[in-house]
Amino acid sequence: MLTVKKQGGFTLIEIIVSITVIPLLWFAVYISLSVNTMLISQAKHRAQAVFIAQRFIDVMRAGEYQNLSNIAGGSVAIDTRGTADTADDLLGTMSITLGPPDGGGHYRPVNVTISWNERALGDSDRVLTESLTTIISDDTAG
């Protein structure tokens, strides 16, 4: 009786499939890491924008209530890498919107909005915005 000796190794089809599948898996991992890095970066920038707006609201609260209408927005910098170098910062704008005072004139809504251009995948920019709204009161009113 003839016996067929089974040889070890891979067939040509197995090699072709592995040559095709492995790069596809690596590409999927690369895309996933790129998207996650972008999302983490955007979350960090959003947190920094909220911090800038909150700090500005605190400055407004420490000032005089009567001078709120004289406060203007301007440009802001979001530090992308936590460095002293400003070359890597994202530049944006801050706008302040004052609502009308309440009936007695002792409370006033304030909205601080920070906007900046964020680089997205594919080398395109998109404008991101964070807003904080609060009420500032006249502490001197009796």
Secondary structure as UniProt FT lines:
FT   HELIX           12..62
FT   HELIX           65..70
FT   STRAND          74..78
FT   TURN            87..88
FT   STRAND          90..98
FT   TURN            103..104
FT   STRAND          107..119
FT   TURN            121..122
FT   STRAND          125..137
FT   TURN            139..140
//
